[in-house]
Amino acid sequence: MGRYNQGTLIVSSSPHIVDNVTTTRIMLDVLIALIPAFIMSGVIFGSRAILLTVTCVAACVLFEAGFQYITKKDSTITDLSAVVTGVLLGFNLPSSLPFWMAVVGSFVAIVVVKQIFGGIGQNFANPAITARVVLLVSFATPMTTWPLPSNLLGTTDAVTGATPLGILNMGTDLSSLPSNMDLFLGFVGGSLGETSAIALLIGGIYLLWRKVIEPWIPLAFIGTVFIFALLAGQDPIFHICAGGVMLGAFFMATDYTTSPHLTTGKIVFGIGCGLMTMVIRLYGSYPEGVSFAILLMNILTPQIDMLFRRKTYGGVKI
């Protein structure tokens, strides 16, 4: 097949349809969708939340540029994927985490998970999710020390406390659980970018409107959490708004590379994320299960794709 361009025959392989959807455009849309949660992280946790996110972004970009320079590969920092990874990693950290630990997490996300496996589109798991799990295992205490928003707004001494899921997991003083409205707005302890459900919902709707993501994984993920909580006698709204369900469902489980390609596979993937999240929350020793659930489902994605791949008609069965 060929096509004419100003009198010159250019020979190229199919497909020949070209549009303006590029990796940079997609990543820019994701960054725009993350702006409400970024603003809320600063409002709720103060300037340190902003600095921590910026540190993650800068480290991710530098690690990607440095790795590609050392390995003599073409630079891809302009596609903004490293920036998105940095923001998502920052959103998965407590605002009190030492900056050097955030840099370690950025190294894991970019070099270990992304670049060593071939770069964008080749990673086996979501880089930010994997980095969070590695940091949690390596630095358990600082990764589970949560500054309370009320003490970071207007006071000099930050006071830490349990997250809503932590209070539920301990089963003590349940009267201190925040209201669903507090959870929806985000004025609770937790990772700096996952507390405000309304900010994440606005960003998720933007991604759906821009057709950057499809609704199947978020709907299956959130719907499974809702049904599981209801059957377990828990408040489903609490479990949807608390912790990382909204951030995970819209921004991390929907990663193109690490989620299934077909609609049926996406639904199964989302249901699996929801089920494992709730099993860990209600029956595990750790109060939050979103990161572990998405990471485990990332590993199962190739098997899900194989299970639901379309059959080729007219072929011979071997």
Order of alpha helices (4+ residues) and beta strands (2+ residues): beta-beta-alpha-alpha-alpha-alpha-alpha-alpha-beta-alpha-beta-alpha-alpha-alpha-alpha-alpha-alpha-alpha
